[in-house]
Amino acid sequence: MTYRLRQKIVPYLFLIPNTAIFSLFVLLPMVYGLIFSLYNGSFVQGFGRFVGLANYIQLGRDQTFQTSLFNTFWYVVVVVSLVLVLSLTLAVLLRQTSLGSSIARIGFYLPVILSPVIVGVSWRWMFSTDLGVINALLTEWGRTPIPWLTDVHWAQMVVVLASVWSMTGFYMVLFIGGLNTIPPELYEAAEIDGATTRQQFWRITLPLLTPTTLLVTILATINSFKAFEIILVLTNGGPGDGTKLLVQNIYQTAFDASNPSYASAQSVVLFVILMLLTFFQTRLAREN
């Protein structure tokens, strides 16, 4: 084997382990799930009977699926918007290297490393209607306790706050990394020209942070669509189906209702939604 041929082949050999792992744990399950969604199968009988697009047609008549899909889109829009604003604000405030900023960064990043189950249990303990800390304080101050987790609107607010609290620190770090790539000479030149801090933010910081902002938007959108553990522990999708998202509905369809083929059809729909959103966001990033 010649030296030039080895140079061409060796890099591909290093890709074999990663390609094998990706194919085994990602690609094959995806193909299997797509095929399984075309059957009327179960965990016991396997694929069962071929039904074609019947599972997908049923989705159009499934009120629970439609409610969970609407809840998911609502949740994604609100959570991603809040995460973008809060993480960027924290990054701008804490971009300077100092002891206070470092301590604050650690404090805001700590929720990221906590288990989603721990986050859900903690917030459920705080906002429990009868035994929660928040309602105990309200009662102590002479206020009427609020049905945080038993009223749909309050439960949705608590779910959003818990999710934003657990995610913001990670994206704050990404924004800080983006801010550190902006040359300080630009700010110095703007100060010489008499630009205010607000003008520097809108004319320098925000435009140059566009790649980081799009990355944060894509990652936050994907993570929000996959939200499951925090909401399952915090509200279990309730009250009613008020906080049930698509991933939880897929899980309950597969395991509680023992209908994995129908759950696979819902998973395919979720995959297509994420693929389309990522495609458009990536195309927007290239244009900018």
C-alpha positions in Angstrom: 0.0 0.0 0.0 1.5 3.3 -1.0 1.9 6.3 1.3 -0.7 8.4 -0.5 -3.2 5.6 -0.4 -2.7 5.1 3.4 -3.2 8.9 3.8 -6.6 8.5 2.2 -7.7 5.3 3.9 -6.5 5.9 7.5 -8.8 8.8 8.4 -11.8 6.7 7.4 -10.7 3.9 9.6 -10.8 6.2 12.6 -14.4 7.0 11.7 -15.5 3.3 11.9 -16.1 3.2 15.7 -18.2 6.4 15.8 -20.1 5.3 12.7 -20.8 1.9 14.1 -22.0 3.4 17.4 -24.2 6.0 15.6 -25.7 3.3 13.3 -26.4 0.9 16.2 -27.9 3.4 18.7 -29.3 6.2 16.5 -29.8 5.3 12.9 -31.1 1.7 13.3 -33.7 2.7 16.0 -34.9 5.6 13.8 -35.4 3.3 10.8 -37.0 0.6 13.1 -39.4 3.2 14.6 -40.4 4.5 11.2 -41.2 1.0 9.9 -42.9 0.0 13.2 -45.2 3.0 12.9 -46.7 1.4 9.7 -47.8 -1.7 11.7 -50.3 -2.5 14.4 -47.7 -4.0 16.7 -47.1 -4.5 20.4 -44.3 -5.3 22.7 -45.5 -9.0 22.9 -46.4 -9.6 19.3 -43.8 -7.5 17.6 -44.7 -5.9 14.3 -48.1 -7.5 14.0 -50.3 -6.5 11.1 -49.3 -4.0 8.4 -51.7 -1.0 8.6 -49.9 1.5 6.4 -50.7 5.2 7.3 -53.6 4.3 9.6 -51.6 5.4 12.7 -50.9 8.7 11.1 -54.5 9.2 10.0 -55.6 8.5 13.6 -53.4 11.3 14.8 -55.7 13.8 13.0 -58.6 12.5 15.2 -56.7 12.1 18.4 -57.6 15.1 20.7 -55.0 14.1 23.3 -52.3 14.2 20.7 -53.4 17.5 19.3 -53.6 19.0 22.8 -50.1 17.8 23.7 -48.8 19.1 20.3 -50.3 22.5 21.0 -48.9 22.5 24.5 -45.5 21.6 23.1 -45.4 24.5 20.6 -46.7 26.9 23.3 -44.1 25.7 25.8 -41.2 25.9 23.2 -42.1 29.5 22.1 -42.3 30.8 25.7 -39.3 28.9 27.1 -37.0 29.6 24.2 -37.9 33.3 24.3 -37.3 33.6 28.0 -34.1 31.6 27.9 -32.7 33.8 25.1 -33.4 37.0 26.9 -32.3 35.9 30.4 -29.2 34.1 29.3 -28.0 37.0 27.1 -28.8 39.5 29.9 -26.8 37.4 32.4 -23.9 37.0 30.0 -23.7 40.7 29.4 -23.8 41.5 33.1 -21.3 38.7 34.1 -18.9 38.9 31.1 -16.2 40.7 33.2 -13.7 38.5 34.9 -13.9 39.1 38.6 -14.5 37.2 41.8 -18.1 38.3 42.1 -18.9 37.5 38.5 -17.3 34.1 38.8 -19.3 33.3 41.9 -22.5 34.5 40.2 -21.7 32.4 37.1 -21.3 29.3 39.3 -24.6 30.0 41.0 -26.5 30.4 37.7 -24.9 27.4 36.2 -25.6 25.0 39.2 -29.2 24.2 38.1 -27.8 22.9 34.8 -25.9 20.0 36.5 -28.8 19.0 38.6 -30.8 16.0 37.6 -34.2 17.0 36.0 -35.9 14.7 38.5 -34.3 16.6 41.4 -35.4 19.9 39.8 -39.0 18.6 39.4 -39.2 17.3 43.0 -37.7 20.5 44.4 -40.1 22.8 42.5 -43.0 20.5 43.4 -42.1 20.8 47.0 -41.9 24.6 46.8 -45.2 25.0 44.9 -47.3 22.3 46.4 -50.8 23.7 47.1 -51.1 22.3 50.6 -47.5 21.7 51.9 -45.5 24.0 49.6 -43.1 26.6 50.9 -44.4 29.3 48.7 -48.0 28.9 49.9 -46.8 28.7 53.5 -45.1 32.0 53.2 -48.2 33.5 51.5 -50.3 32.3 54.4 -47.8 33.7 56.9 -48.1 37.1 55.2 -51.9 36.9 55.3 -52.4 36.1 51.7 -54.6 33.5 50.1 -52.8 30.3 49.0 -52.5 29.9 45.2 -53.3 26.6 43.5 -50.0 26.5 41.7 -50.2 22.9 40.5 -53.9 22.3 40.4 -54.9 25.2 38.2 -54.0 25.0 34.5 -52.7 28.5 34.1 -50.6 28.5 37.3 -49.3 25.1 36.5 -48.2 26.2 33.1 -46.4 29.1 34.6 -44.6 27.0 37.2 -43.5 24.5 34.5 -42.1 27.3 32.3 -40.3 28.9 35.3 -38.8 25.6 36.4 -37.6 24.8 32.8 -36.1 28.2 32.3 -34.3 28.1 35.7 -32.7 24.7 34.8 -31.6 25.7 31.3 -30.5 29.4 31.4 -27.1 28.8 33.0 -25.9 26.6 30.1 -26.9 29.1 27.4 -25.4 31.9 29.5 -22.0 30.2 29.2 -22.4 30.0 25.4 -23.2 33.7 25.2 -20.2 34.6 27.4 -18.1 32.6 25.0 -19.6 34.6 22.1 -19.0 37.9 23.9 -15.4 37.0 24.4 -14.8 36.7 20.7 -15.9 40.3 20.1 -12.7 42.5 19.7 -12.6 45.1 22.5 -11.2 47.6 20.0 -14.7 48.0 18.6 -16.0 49.2 22.0 -13.1 51.5 22.4 -13.7 53.0 19.0 -17.4 53.4 19.8 -16.7 55.2 23.1 -14.3 57.6 21.3 -17.2 58.3 18.8 -19.5 59.0 21.8 -21.7 55.9 21.6 -23.6 55.1 24.7 -23.6 51.7 26.4 -27.1 51.0 24.9 -25.9 52.0 21.4 -22.9 49.7 21.7 -25.1 46.8 22.7 -27.5 47.3 19.8 -24.9 48.3 17.1 -22.0 46.1 18.1 -22.8 43.3 20.6 -26.1 42.1 19.2 -25.1 41.9 15.5 -21.8 40.2 16.3 -23.6 37.7 18.5 -25.9 36.5 15.7 -24.1 33.1 15.2 -24.2 32.4 18.9 -27.8 33.5 19.2 -28.8 31.2 16.4 -26.9 28.3 18.0 -28.6 29.0 21.3 -32.0 29.2 19.6 -31.5 25.8 17.8 -30.2 24.0 21.0 -32.9 25.5 23.2 -35.6 24.6 20.7 -34.5 21.0 20.4 -34.1 20.7 24.2 -37.6 22.2 24.8 -39.2 19.9 22.4 -37.6 17.0 24.3 -38.8 18.2 27.7 -40.0 15.3 29.8 -38.6 14.6 33.2 -39.2 17.9 34.9 -42.8 18.1 33.8 -43.5 14.5 34.5 -42.3 14.8 38.1 -43.7 18.3 38.7 -47.2 18.0 37.3 -47.4 14.7 35.5 -48.9 16.6 32.6 -51.8 17.9 34.7 -54.1 19.3 35.7 -56.0 17.4 33.1 -53.7 17.6 30.0 -52.8 21.2 30.6 -49.1 20.7 30.8 -48.8 17.4 28.9 -46.2 17.7 26.2 -45.7 15.5 23.1 -42.8 13.4 24.6 -44.9 12.6 27.6 -47.8 11.6 25.4 -45.5 9.4 23.4 -44.2 7.7 26.5 -47.7 7.1 28.0 -49.0 5.8 24.6 -46.2 3.3 24.4 -46.0 2.1 27.9 -49.2 3.0 29.7 -51.6 2.3 26.8 -49.3 -0.5 25.4 -49.5 0.9 21.9 -45.9 1.3 20.7 -46.7 1.4 17.0 -49.0 4.5 17.6 -46.3 6.0 19.8 -43.8 5.4 17.0 -46.0 7.4 14.6 -46.0 10.3 17.1 -42.2 10.0 17.4 -41.9 10.3 13.6 -44.0 13.4 13.6 -41.8 14.9 16.4 -38.7 14.0 14.4 -40.1 15.7 11.2 -40.9 18.8 13.2 -37.5 19.0 14.7 -35.8 18.3 11.4 -37.8 21.1 9.7 -37.2 23.6 12.4 -33.4 22.8 12.5 -33.2 23.1 8.7 -34.8 26.5 8.6 -32.8 27.8 11.6 -29.6 26.5 10.1 -30.4 28.1 6.7 -31.1 31.4 8.5 -27.8 31.1 10.2 -26.0 30.7 6.8 -27.7 33.7 5.4 -26.5 35.8 8.3 
